[in-house]
Amino acid sequence: MRAPSLARSHGLTVLVIPAIDVRGGATVRLRQGDYAQETVYERAPEDAVRMYAEAGASRLHLVDLDAARGRPDPASTAAVGRALQRARELGCEVEVGGGVRTPRIALDLLEGGATHVVIGSVAVRDPQTALAICDATGGRTLVALDVEGGAVQVQGWTETGAADAASTLESWRDWPIAGVVYTNTEHDGTLDGPDFAGLARCRLIYGGRVYLSGGVRSIEDVQWAASNGAAGVIVGRALLDGRLDLAEAIESLSVPR
């Protein structure tokens, strides 16, 4: 497996994190979170894990889309389990999201091979339970801020939460978490470029580690995010469609800019 080459921003390692979304047991990508605009890929989730690990990824972003919108599918649950097992064999970290709404679910995922869990809906709707998850996982929880038009999205991006993005971020400042994953859902799966302005606002309000997701299409996008304080850049469709070479993107962050 190729040794990862990592950049550092403000003294912290900047990661290029491939995303693997699972629905019906298959590797898929949605456009702007719309389940009706789905592309299904032939490569199984566990095979995508191997491909990305061999290209040098040190961490992966794995999401169960069926569980995310409250409709767990046994095929997806099994596929996520196989992907975690493959990642463990290859020594690759995995952050897992989608339907993580109780401490027990979070701990089961960690015991199954995940290194981090990602929570979203529960962090917006039920902060008390979200904090219980954070405490139970000992700092191995990331919180997803999914935004459309300034409004926070929940339930697999199918519903709008009551709070706005700014107040939501402020409420997370003191939580014992590993960082925030910021996604502008209007950019996700479009290959139109990320929401860099949103990244800047998120970093300013939250003040901690922020991972940028949604719309990443090129090495230039990766480098810009790294140079402007992102702790990591999550890339999905650009990798699956062959528009972005993962090894080159990782290597680009090791070159002084």
C-alpha positions as CSV (number, residue, x, y, z in Angstrom):
1,M,0.0,0.0,0.0
2,R,1.3,3.4,-0.9
3,A,2.4,5.4,2.1
4,P,0.2,8.5,2.6
5,S,1.7,11.9,2.0
6,L,0.1,14.6,4.1
7,A,0.2,18.3,4.3
8,R,0.0,20.4,7.5
9,S,-2.1,23.5,8.0
10,H,-1.6,25.6,11.1
11,G,0.3,22.7,12.6
12,L,-2.4,20.1,11.9
13,T,-2.4,17.3,9.4
14,V,-4.7,18.0,6.4
15,L,-6.3,14.8,5.1
16,V,-7.8,13.9,1.7
17,I,-10.7,11.7,2.7
18,P,-12.5,9.6,0.0
19,A,-16.2,9.2,0.6
20,I,-18.0,6.0,0.1
21,D,-21.8,6.2,0.2
22,V,-23.8,3.0,0.5
23,R,-27.4,2.4,-0.4
24,G,-29.1,-0.9,-1.0
25,G,-25.7,-2.5,-0.3
26,A,-24.1,-0.7,-3.3
27,T,-21.7,2.2,-3.7
28,V,-23.7,5.2,-4.9
29,R,-23.5,9.0,-5.2
30,L,-26.5,11.3,-4.9
31,R,-26.7,14.7,-6.5
32,Q,-27.4,17.4,-3.9
33,G,-28.6,14.7,-1.5
34,D,-31.6,13.8,-3.8
35,Y,-32.3,10.1,-3.6
36,A,-34.1,10.3,-7.0
37,Q,-30.8,11.5,-8.5
38,E,-28.6,8.5,-7.7
39,T,-25.7,7.0,-9.6
40,V,-24.9,3.4,-8.8
41,Y,-21.3,2.2,-9.2
42,E,-20.2,-1.3,-10.0
43,R,-17.4,-1.2,-7.4
44,A,-18.6,-2.7,-4.1
45,P,-18.0,-0.6,-0.9
46,E,-15.3,-3.0,0.4
47,D,-13.5,-2.9,-3.0
48,A,-13.6,0.9,-3.0
49,V,-11.9,0.7,0.4
50,R,-9.1,-1.3,-1.0
51,M,-8.7,1.0,-4.0
52,Y,-8.5,4.1,-1.9
53,A,-6.2,2.6,0.7
54,E,-3.8,1.4,-2.0
55,A,-3.8,4.9,-3.4
56,G,-2.6,6.3,-0.1
57,A,-5.7,7.3,1.8
58,S,-5.2,7.2,5.6
59,R,-8.9,7.8,6.4
60,L,-12.2,7.1,4.7
61,H,-15.7,8.6,5.1
62,L,-18.3,5.9,5.0
63,V,-22.0,6.7,5.0
64,D,-25.0,4.4,5.2
65,L,-27.6,6.4,3.3
66,D,-30.5,4.0,4.1
67,A,-29.9,4.4,7.9
68,A,-29.4,8.2,7.5
69,R,-33.0,8.7,6.5
70,G,-34.3,6.2,9.0
71,R,-34.9,3.3,6.7
72,P,-32.1,0.7,7.5
73,D,-31.5,-1.9,4.9
74,P,-29.8,-5.2,5.9
75,A,-27.9,-5.1,2.6
76,S,-26.3,-1.8,3.5
77,T,-25.6,-2.8,7.1
78,A,-23.8,-5.9,5.8
79,A,-21.9,-3.8,3.2
80,V,-20.8,-1.3,5.8
81,G,-19.6,-4.2,8.0
82,R,-17.5,-5.7,5.1
83,A,-16.1,-2.3,4.3
84,L,-15.0,-1.8,7.9
85,Q,-13.4,-5.2,8.0
86,R,-11.5,-4.5,4.8
87,A,-10.3,-1.2,6.2
88,R,-9.1,-2.8,9.4
89,E,-7.1,-5.3,7.4
90,L,-5.5,-2.5,5.4
91,G,-4.8,-0.3,8.4
92,C,-7.0,2.5,7.2
93,E,-9.1,4.7,9.5
94,V,-12.8,5.0,8.8
95,E,-15.3,7.6,10.0
96,V,-18.9,6.2,9.7
97,G,-22.1,8.1,9.5
98,G,-25.7,7.5,8.8
99,G,-28.3,6.6,11.5
100,V,-25.9,7.1,14.4
101,R,-28.5,8.2,16.9
102,T,-27.7,6.4,20.2
103,P,-24.6,5.6,22.2
104,R,-25.1,1.9,21.6
105,I,-25.1,2.3,17.8
106,A,-22.0,4.4,18.0
107,L,-20.1,2.0,20.2
108,D,-21.2,-1.0,18.0
109,L,-19.6,0.8,15.0
110,L,-16.4,1.5,16.9
111,E,-16.3,-2.1,18.0
112,G,-16.8,-3.1,14.4
113,G,-13.8,-1.3,13.2
114,A,-14.7,2.4,12.8
115,T,-12.2,4.8,14.2
116,H,-14.8,7.7,14.4
117,V,-18.5,8.0,14.1
118,V,-20.3,10.9,12.5
119,I,-23.6,12.3,13.9
120,G,-25.9,14.8,12.3
121,S,-29.7,14.7,12.9
122,V,-29.4,13.8,16.6
123,A,-27.0,16.6,17.2
124,V,-29.6,19.1,15.9
125,R,-32.7,17.5,17.3
126,D,-31.6,15.9,20.5
127,P,-28.4,17.5,22.0
128,Q,-28.7,15.6,25.2
129,T,-28.4,12.3,23.4
130,A,-25.8,13.7,21.1
131,L,-23.6,14.6,24.1
132,A,-24.1,11.1,25.5
133,I,-22.8,9.7,22.2
134,C,-19.8,12.1,22.4
135,D,-19.0,11.1,26.0
136,A,-19.4,7.4,25.3
137,T,-17.0,7.5,22.3
138,G,-14.3,9.4,24.1
139,G,-13.7,12.1,21.6
140,R,-14.1,9.9,18.5
141,T,-17.3,11.7,17.3
142,L,-17.5,14.1,14.4
143,V,-20.6,16.3,14.0
144,A,-22.0,16.9,10.5
145,L,-23.3,20.3,9.7
146,D,-25.4,19.9,6.5
147,V,-26.7,23.2,5.1
148,E,-29.0,24.3,2.3
149,G,-29.7,28.0,1.8
150,G,-28.5,28.7,5.3
151,A,-30.8,26.1,6.9
152,V,-29.6,23.0,8.6
153,Q,-30.7,19.7,7.0
154,V,-31.4,16.5,8.9
155,Q,-32.8,13.0,8.4
156,G,-30.5,12.2,5.4
157,W,-31.0,15.7,4.1
158,T,-34.7,15.1,3.6
159,E,-35.9,17.5,6.3
160,T,-35.0,21.0,7.6
161,G,-34.0,21.5,11.2
162,A,-35.4,24.3,13.3
163,A,-32.1,26.0,14.1
164,D,-29.9,28.1,11.7
165,A,-26.4,27.1,10.9
166,A,-24.7,29.8,13.0
167,S,-26.5,29.1,16.3
168,T,-26.0,25.4,15.7
169,L,-22.3,25.8,15.3
170,E,-22.1,28.0,18.4
171,S,-23.8,25.4,20.5
172,W,-21.2,22.8,19.5
173,R,-18.2,24.9,20.5
174,D,-17.8,23.2,23.9
175,W,-18.7,19.7,22.9
176,P,-16.1,17.0,23.3
177,I,-15.9,16.2,19.6
178,A,-13.1,15.6,17.0
179,G,-14.4,18.3,14.7
180,V,-17.2,19.4,12.4
181,V,-17.9,18.1,8.8
182,Y,-19.3,20.9,6.8
183,T,-21.4,20.2,3.7
184,N,-23.4,22.7,1.6
185,T,-25.9,20.2,0.1
186,E,-26.4,22.4,-2.9
187,H,-22.8,21.7,-4.0
188,D,-22.7,18.0,-3.1
189,G,-22.4,15.6,-6.1
190,T,-22.4,18.5,-8.6
191,L,-18.6,18.8,-9.3
192,D,-19.2,22.6,-9.4
193,G,-16.7,23.3,-6.6
194,P,-17.0,23.4,-2.8
195,D,-18.6,26.2,-0.7
196,F,-15.4,27.9,0.3
197,A,-17.2,30.8,1.8
198,G,-19.2,28.4,4.0
199,L,-16.0,26.8,5.1
200,A,-14.6,30.2,6.2
201,R,-17.8,31.0,8.1
202,C,-17.9,27.6,9.8
203,R,-14.3,27.9,10.9
204,L,-14.9,31.4,12.2
205,I,-18.0,30.5,14.3
206,Y,-17.0,27.1,15.5
207,G,-13.3,27.7,16.0
208,G,-12.2,24.1,15.9
209,R,-11.3,21.5,13.3
210,V,-13.6,21.7,10.2
211,Y,-13.7,19.1,7.4
212,L,-15.0,20.4,4.0
213,S,-17.3,18.2,1.9
214,G,-19.4,18.7,-1.2
215,G,-18.5,19.6,-4.7
216,V,-14.8,19.0,-4.6
217,R,-13.7,18.4,-8.2
218,S,-9.9,19.1,-8.6
219,I,-6.5,19.2,-7.0
220,E,-6.9,23.0,-6.9
221,D,-10.0,22.6,-4.8
222,V,-8.1,20.3,-2.4
223,Q,-5.1,22.7,-2.2
224,W,-7.3,25.8,-1.6
225,A,-9.2,24.1,1.2
226,A,-5.9,23.0,2.8
227,S,-4.4,26.4,2.5
228,N,-7.4,28.0,4.1
229,G,-7.6,26.0,7.2
230,A,-9.6,22.9,6.5
231,A,-8.6,20.0,8.6
232,G,-9.5,17.6,5.8
233,V,-11.2,17.5,2.4
234,I,-13.9,14.8,1.7
235,V,-14.1,13.8,-1.9
236,G,-16.7,11.5,-3.5
237,R,-17.9,11.7,-7.1
238,A,-14.7,13.2,-8.5
239,L,-12.8,10.1,-7.4
240,L,-15.5,7.6,-8.5
241,D,-15.8,9.2,-11.9
242,G,-12.1,9.3,-12.4
243,R,-11.9,13.1,-12.6
244,L,-9.5,13.4,-9.7
245,D,-6.5,11.1,-9.0
246,L,-6.4,10.4,-5.3
247,A,-2.7,9.7,-5.1
248,E,-1.9,12.9,-6.9
249,A,-4.2,14.9,-4.7
250,I,-2.6,13.5,-1.6
251,E,0.9,14.1,-3.0
252,S,0.0,17.7,-4.0
253,L,-0.4,18.6,-0.3
254,S,3.2,17.6,0.5
255,V,4.5,20.2,-2.0
256,P,5.2,23.6,-0.4
257,R,2.9,26.3,-1.6
